[in-house]
Amino acid sequence: MHLVYQRHFADYEVIRHLSAHVPWPYPNDGVRVYLQTVVFPKLGQDYWQWGICLRDRTDEIIGAIDLWRAGKPENRGFWLGREYWGRGLMTEAVVPVMDHAFDDLGFAEVILSNALGNDRSRRVKEKTGATFLGTETAKFVDPSYTEHEIWQLTNVAWKSWRQKPP
């Protein structure tokens, strides 16, 4: 499974937008270690992760969405393989995750963040009803990113956004 995940993830253009906690160059066994030490031990215990696949290629992970209760400050993160950028796939993928967070897991709000300058990630937040709160200093894999934007998505705002026609 880890090789399927790593295929689209271990790309500097994908990883550069992520927290400096993600190693670069990305190790060959990085996904396996991450899944075994972070994802699997915590899965379903205030931490959740979903793989993103295309409807007609369910055996290939092209991205992932993570959700966790303890904010750092954010509660959600995601990545998407570069060849799938700009198609609206991440916006589509976050909808059921946010529905689950608010409807099933009882989140009152979700704090989101993105590297200042990562306009694609920012756009997902704008398109799904999040409110921009401000910027803070942060470290990313790409050292040219020095701040991140902080966003808030409340249960009330989400429900309002979901009521709007597509």
Stockholm file with secondary structure:
# STOCKHOLM 1.0

chainA/1-166         MHLVYQRHFADYEVIRHLSAHVPWPYPNDGVRVYLQTVVFPKLGQDYWQWGICLRDRTDEIIGAIDLWRAGKPENRGFWLGREYWGRGLMTEAVVPVMDHAFDDLGFAEVILSNALGNDRSRRVKEKTGATFLGTETAKFVDPSYTEHEIWQLTNVAWKSWRQKPP
#=GR chainA/1-166 SS CHHHHHHHHSCHHHHTTSBTTSCSSCCTTHHHHHIIIIIHHHBTTTEEEEEECBTTBTTSCCEEEEEESSCSSCSEEEEECGGGTTSSHHHHHHHHHHHIIIIISCCSEEEEEEETTCHHHHHHHHHTTCEEEEEEECCBSSTTCCEEEEEEEEHHHHHHHHHSCC
#=GC SS_cons         CHHHHHHHHSCHHHHTTSBTTSCSSCCTTHHHHHIIIIIHHHBTTTEEEEEECBTTBTTSCCEEEEEESSCSSCSEEEEECGGGTTSSHHHHHHHHHHHIIIIISCCSEEEEEEETTCHHHHHHHHHTTCEEEEEEECCBSSTTCCEEEEEEEEHHHHHHHHHSCC
//
